Amino acid sequence: MKDYLTLSEASELIGKSKETLRRWDREGKLTAVREPISNYRVYRREQVETLFADFFSQDTEETVSNFVEPLNDYTVLELFAGAGGLAVGLEKAGLRCVALNEIDKWACQTLRKNRPYWNVLEGDIKEFDFTEYHNKVDVVTGGFPCQAFSYAGKKLGLADARGTLFYEFARVVKEVNPPICIGENVRGLLSHDNGKTLSGMISILNEIGYNVAPIQVLKAINYRVPQKRERLILVGVRKDIDLEYEYPKPYSKVYNLKDALVKGELYDTNVPKSPGAKYPQSKKAVLDLVPQKGYWRDLPLDIQKEFMGGSFHLGGGKTGIARRIGWDEPCLTLTCSPAQKQTERCHPEETRPFTIREYARIQTFPDSWIFEGSMAQQYKQIGNAVPVNLGTEVGYSIIKFLNQYYNVSKPR
């Protein structure tokens, strides 16, 4: 395993931004040295890991639990539901799904297979009218894709967003008029189109009668998920409600890959056997040489050059290439395909991608949750999902808000 890390590699390893690492460097917390061959500024792995452990313990207070009991029967309408990661999480928290919309037929089959009593509305969201749920649903949720808008004027309005899926999300919120709505997206939405896309979304929610809570990016590792995944949360509170939404508090304990796949706190059995993708023999021969928590730079130099081709001479860490995950670290963010060269996630001991059930465990799905479709379709559904445990913690925060709303602001 390498003793030194580039800025990109250190950032990837501990899930902190490059800017945070540069700040630590400026503050004298990190000591950079020059690598003899490339003359890159690099950091000692041991120092980075120790500093991160210290930073993490200071950064996050110990949270006993975010659990809160729902004082009423709270309902949720979910858009862009996928294979049900967020919906299952919200259900575990105590919210009841009255309807879920999803366009992908295999994801819809997955939802129906596992929850025959859920009202799954299969098809393009543009084709559905949701006015029957007006004032009858407590929360509308949805993981809409990140798409640029056309700007008709200085301030983006709902009409300018037509043709985008955020427009459909906002349209449904307007039709349903829930006390609170929750959108979730990738971290990249913060900087998409230099921040204009996100500010446009906020102005649209404002136009339809919702104040947006301060935007937060939730790190899944802080919410009982053994995976370095991040989700941006966009929360709208109806303007007639004088209450602030509070995000779920982060836990200080971080779960690792071993916690996902081996009997312990997260699961009471080892991961069940299941089918999974395989590497071609040529790739397996290379990855056989990579140690736990290692990647392409841990290969012999001649194999590095052959495996990386032209990109060997380019800058950057490219830490996802030929990457083998360690038992004692959270998994890197899962993708829709388990064996893409840029985002490799190799099993710690066996030279293969994670199986379907291993993928599902890393996303904290229950073992009983069955995925429909081909193996590729199943990987895609799991890779696209919101981690179930993260959904549960967000669910608790919604219930806390609704308890206050119905029993303080507006008694039933």
C-alpha positions in Angstrom: 0.0 0.0 0.0 1.3 3.5 -0.8 2.7 5.5 2.0 2.1 8.8 0.2 -1.0 10.3 -1.4 -1.6 13.1 -3.9 -4.2 15.8 -3.0 -6.8 14.0 -5.2 -6.1 10.6 -3.5 -6.2 12.0 0.0 -9.5 13.8 -0.8 -11.0 10.5 -2.2 -9.7 8.4 0.7 -11.3 10.4 3.5 -14.2 12.0 1.7 -13.1 15.6 2.3 -12.9 18.3 -0.4 -9.6 19.3 -1.8 -10.2 22.8 -0.5 -10.5 21.4 3.1 -7.2 19.6 2.6 -5.6 22.8 1.2 -6.9 24.7 4.3 -5.4 22.0 6.6 -2.1 22.4 4.7 -2.2 26.2 5.1 -3.0 25.9 8.8 0.0 23.6 9.3 -2.1 20.5 10.1 -0.8 18.7 7.0 2.8 18.5 5.9 3.3 18.2 2.2 6.5 16.8 0.6 7.6 16.5 -3.0 7.5 13.2 -4.7 10.9 12.6 -6.3 9.8 11.4 -9.7 6.8 13.6 -10.5 7.7 16.5 -8.1 4.0 16.5 -7.1 3.1 17.7 -3.6 2.1 14.6 -1.7 1.0 13.8 1.9 1.8 11.0 4.2 -1.1 8.5 4.3 -0.7 7.9 8.0 -0.9 11.6 8.8 -4.0 12.1 6.6 -5.8 9.2 8.2 -4.9 10.3 11.7 -5.9 13.9 11.1 -9.2 12.8 9.6 -10.0 10.7 12.6 -9.2 13.7 14.9 -11.2 16.1 12.7 -14.2 13.7 12.5 -14.4 13.2 16.3 -14.4 17.0 16.8 -16.7 17.7 13.9 -19.6 15.4 14.9 -21.3 15.2 18.2 -22.4 11.8 19.5 -26.0 11.3 18.5 -27.9 8.7 20.5 -30.8 8.5 18.0 -32.9 10.7 15.6 -35.9 8.4 16.2 -39.2 10.1 16.8 -42.6 8.5 17.1 -45.2 9.8 14.6 -48.2 11.3 16.6 -50.5 10.9 13.6 -50.8 8.8 10.4 -48.5 10.7 8.1 -48.6 10.1 4.3 -46.0 10.6 1.5 -46.3 10.9 -2.2 -43.0 9.9 -3.9 -41.9 11.0 -7.3 -39.0 9.4 -9.3 -39.2 6.5 -6.8 -36.7 4.2 -8.5 -36.3 0.8 -6.8 -37.6 2.2 -3.4 -34.5 3.1 -1.4 -36.0 6.4 -0.1 -39.5 5.0 0.1 -38.4 2.0 2.2 -36.4 4.3 4.4 -39.4 6.6 5.0 -41.6 3.6 5.7 -39.1 2.4 8.3 -39.3 5.8 9.9 -43.1 5.6 10.1 -44.4 7.4 7.1 -47.0 5.7 4.8 -46.6 5.9 1.0 -50.0 6.6 -0.7 -48.5 6.6 -4.2 -45.2 6.3 -6.0 -44.4 7.5 -9.6 -41.6 5.9 -11.6 -41.0 5.7 -15.3 -38.6 2.7 -15.4 -40.6 -0.5 -15.8 -38.1 -2.8 -14.0 -38.0 -0.5 -11.0 -41.8 -0.5 -11.0 -41.8 -4.3 -11.0 -39.4 -4.2 -8.1 -41.8 -1.9 -6.1 -44.8 -4.1 -6.8 -43.0 -7.3 -6.1 -42.0 -6.1 -2.6 -45.0 -3.9 -1.7 -48.1 -5.2 -3.6 -50.3 -2.8 -1.6 -48.3 0.3 -2.7 -50.0 2.4 -5.4 -47.3 2.4 -8.1 -48.0 4.8 -10.9 -45.9 3.6 -13.8 -45.0 6.0 -16.6 -43.9 9.5 -17.4 -44.7 12.0 -14.7 -45.9 14.4 -17.3 -48.8 12.2 -18.0 -50.2 12.2 -14.4 -52.4 14.6 -12.6 -52.1 14.6 -8.8 -54.9 17.0 -7.9 -56.8 14.2 -6.2 -54.2 14.4 -3.5 -54.7 18.1 -2.9 -54.4 18.8 0.9 -54.5 15.0 1.5 -50.7 14.3 1.6 -48.2 15.4 4.3 -45.0 15.3 2.2 -44.0 15.1 -1.4 -40.6 13.7 -2.1 -38.6 13.2 -5.2 -35.1 12.6 -6.6 -35.4 14.7 -9.8 -32.5 14.7 -12.2 -30.2 17.7 -12.4 -31.0 19.6 -15.6 -30.2 23.1 -16.8 -33.0 25.7 -17.2 -33.7 28.3 -19.8 -33.7 31.8 -18.3 -36.5 33.9 -19.8 -35.9 36.8 -17.4 -33.7 37.9 -14.5 -35.6 35.7 -12.1 -36.4 32.2 -13.1 -40.1 31.3 -12.7 -42.0 28.0 -13.0 -42.9 28.6 -16.6 -39.2 28.9 -17.6 -38.5 25.4 -16.2 -41.0 23.7 -18.5 -39.6 20.6 -20.1 -37.4 19.8 -17.1 -38.2 17.2 -14.5 -37.8 19.7 -11.7 -40.7 21.6 -13.3 -42.8 18.4 -12.9 -41.7 18.1 -9.3 -42.7 21.7 -8.6 -46.0 21.2 -10.5 -46.9 18.2 -8.4 -46.0 20.1 -5.1 -48.3 22.9 -6.3 -51.1 20.5 -7.1 -50.8 18.6 -3.8 -50.0 21.6 -1.5 -48.3 19.5 1.3 -46.9 21.2 4.4 -43.4 20.1 3.4 -41.6 18.8 0.3 -38.2 17.2 0.0 -36.1 17.0 -3.1 -32.8 15.1 -3.2 -30.0 15.2 -5.8 -26.3 14.8 -6.3 -23.8 17.2 -4.7 -23.0 18.5 -8.1 -26.2 20.5 -8.1 -24.5 23.0 -5.9 -22.2 24.1 -8.7 -24.3 23.1 -11.7 -24.3 26.0 -14.2 -22.4 28.0 -11.7 -25.1 27.6 -9.1 -27.8 29.1 -11.3 -29.7 25.8 -11.5 -30.1 25.5 -7.7 -31.0 29.2 -7.3 -33.6 28.7 -10.0 -35.1 25.8 -8.2 -35.3 27.9 -4.9 -37.0 30.8 -6.7 -39.5 28.4 -8.3 -40.4 26.9 -4.9 -40.7 30.4 -3.5 -43.0 31.3 -6.4 -45.4 28.4 -5.6 -45.5 29.2 -1.9 -42.6 27.4 -0.2 -39.7 28.7 1.8 -36.5 26.7 1.2 -34.5 25.6 4.3 -30.7 26.2 4.1 -29.3 23.6 1.6 -27.3 20.8 3.1 -25.3 17.9 1.6 -25.8 14.9 3.8 -22.9 12.4 3.9 -24.3 8.8 4.1 -21.5 7.6 6.3 -22.9 9.9 9.0 -26.3 8.1 8.9 -25.5 4.5 9.4 -24.6 3.8 5.8 -21.3 2.0 5.1 -20.7 4.0 1.9 -19.1 7.4 1.0 -22.2 8.7 -0.7 -23.5 12.2 -0.6 -27.0 13.6 -1.3 -28.0 17.2 -1.6 -31.3 17.8 0.2 -33.7 20.5 -0.9 -36.5 21.2 1.7 -39.5 23.4 1.1 -41.8 24.5 3.9 -45.2 26.0 3.0 -45.1 29.7 3.7 -48.2 29.6 6.0 -46.2 27.4 8.4 -44.0 29.2 10.9 -41.7 26.4 11.7 -38.1 25.6 10.8 -37.2 22.2 9.4 -34.2 20.6 11.2 -32.0 18.2 9.4 -31.3 14.8 11.0 -28.2 15.0 13.3 -25.2 13.0 12.1 -23.9 10.0 14.1 -20.2 9.9 15.0 -19.9 6.2 14.4 -18.9 5.3 10.8 -19.7 1.8 9.5 -17.3 0.0 7.2 -17.6 -2.5 4.4 -17.3 -5.4 6.9 -20.3 -4.1 8.8 -22.3 -4.3 5.5 -21.3 -7.8 4.5 -20.7 -9.6 7.8 -23.0 -10.3 10.7 -22.9 -7.5 13.2 -24.6 -4.2 14.2 -26.1 -3.5 10.8 -27.2 -7.0 9.8 -27.8 -10.1 11.9 -26.5 -12.5 9.3 -23.6 -12.7 6.8 -24.6 -11.4 3.3 -26.6 -14.0 1.4 -25.1 -15.7 -1.7 -26.3 -14.2 -5.0 -25.3 -13.7 -8.7 -22.9 -11.0 -9.6 -20.8 -9.6 -12.5 -17.4 -11.1 -13.3 -14.2 -9.5 -14.6 -12.7 -10.7 -17.9 -9.5 -12.8 -17.3 -7.2 -10.0 -18.5 -8.6 -7.5 -16.0 -8.7 -10.1 -13.2 -5.0 -10.8 -13.7 -4.2 -7.1 -13.1 -6.6 -6.7 -10.2 -5.2 -9.8 -8.5 -2.0 -7.7 -7.9 -3.8 -4.9 -6.1 -3.9 -5.0 -2.3 -6.8 -4.1 -0.1 -7.4 -0.3 -0.2 -5.0 -0.1 -3.1 -5.5 1.0 -6.7 -3.6 1.2 -10.0 -0.6 3.0 -8.5 0.1 -0.1 -6.3 0.7 -2.2 -9.5 4.3 -2.8 -10.8 5.3 0.1 -13.0 5.3 -1.8 -16.3 1.8 -3.1 -15.6 0.7 0.4 -14.6 1.8 1.8 -18.0 0.2 -1.0 -19.9 -3.1 -0.9 -18.0 -3.5 2.9 -18.0 -2.3 3.5 -21.5 -2.1 7.2 -22.4 -3.7 8.3 -19.2 -0.7 7.1 -17.3 1.1 10.4 -18.1 -1.9 12.6 -17.2 -2.1 14.4 -13.8 -4.7 13.6 -11.1 -5.0 10.6 -8.8 -7.6 8.6 -10.8 -8.2 6.8 -7.6 -11.2 4.8 -8.8 -9.2 2.9 -11.4 -8.3 -0.7 -10.4 -9.5 0.1 -6.8 -9.9 -2.7 -4.3 -12.1 -1.7 -1.3 -10.8 -2.5 2.3 -12.8 -4.3 4.9 -12.1 -1.5 7.4 -13.3 1.4 5.3 -16.7 2.5 4.0 -17.2 1.6 0.4 -16.8 4.3 -2.3 -20.1 5.5 -3.9 -21.7 2.6 -5.8 -22.4 3.3 -9.5 -25.0 1.8 -11.8 -22.5 -0.6 -13.3 -20.2 -2.6 -10.9 -17.2 -2.9 -13.2 -16.5 0.5 -14.9 -12.8 1.3 -15.3 -13.0 4.8 -13.7 -15.1 3.7 -10.7 -13.8 0.3 -9.8 -15.1 -1.3 -6.6 -13.4 -4.7 -6.2 -14.2 -7.1 -3.4 -11.5 -6.9 -0.6 -10.4 -10.5 -0.8 -11.9 -12.1 -4.0 -11.0 -10.5 -7.3 -14.5 -9.7 -8.5 -17.1 -6.9 -8.4 -19.7 -6.9 -5.6 -22.6 -9.2 -6.1 -26.3 -8.0 -6.3 -26.9 -8.7 -2.6 -23.6 -7.2 -1.6 -24.5 -4.1 -3.6 -27.9 -4.0 -1.8 -26.3 -4.3 1.6 -23.9 -1.4 0.9 -27.0 0.6 0.1 -28.6 -0.7 3.4 -31.5 -2.5 1.7 -33.0 -5.3 3.7 -32.1 -8.8 2.4 -35.8 -9.4 1.8 -36.0 -6.7 -0.8 -36.0 -8.4 -4.3 -34.9 -6.6 -7.4 -36.6 -7.4 -10.8 -35.1 -7.5 -14.3 -31.7 -8.6 -15.7 -28.6 -8.5 -13.6 -27.6 -5.2 -15.3 -31.1 -3.7 -14.5 -30.7 -4.8 -10.9 -27.3 -3.2 -10.5 -28.7 0.0 -12.1 -31.6 0.1 -9.7 -29.4 -0.4 -6.6 -26.7 2.0 -7.8 -29.3 4.8 -8.4 -31.0 4.4 -5.0 -31.0 6.6 -2.0 -29.5 4.5 0.8 -32.3 3.1 2.9 -30.8 4.1 6.3 -30.2 7.6 5.1 -33.9 7.7 4.0 -35.0 6.6 7.5 -33.0 9.3 9.2 -34.5 12.0 6.8 -37.9 10.4 7.6 -37.4 11.0 11.3 -36.7 14.6 10.6 -39.9 14.9 8.6 -42.0 13.3 11.3 -40.5 15.6 13.9 -41.5 18.6 11.7 -45.0 17.2 11.1 -45.5 16.4 14.9 -44.8 20.1 15.6 -47.0 21.3 12.8 -50.1 19.3 13.6 -49.8 19.4 17.4 -48.5 22.9 18.0 -49.3 25.0 15.0 -52.4 23.3 13.8 -54.0 20.8 16.2 -56.0 18.1 14.5 
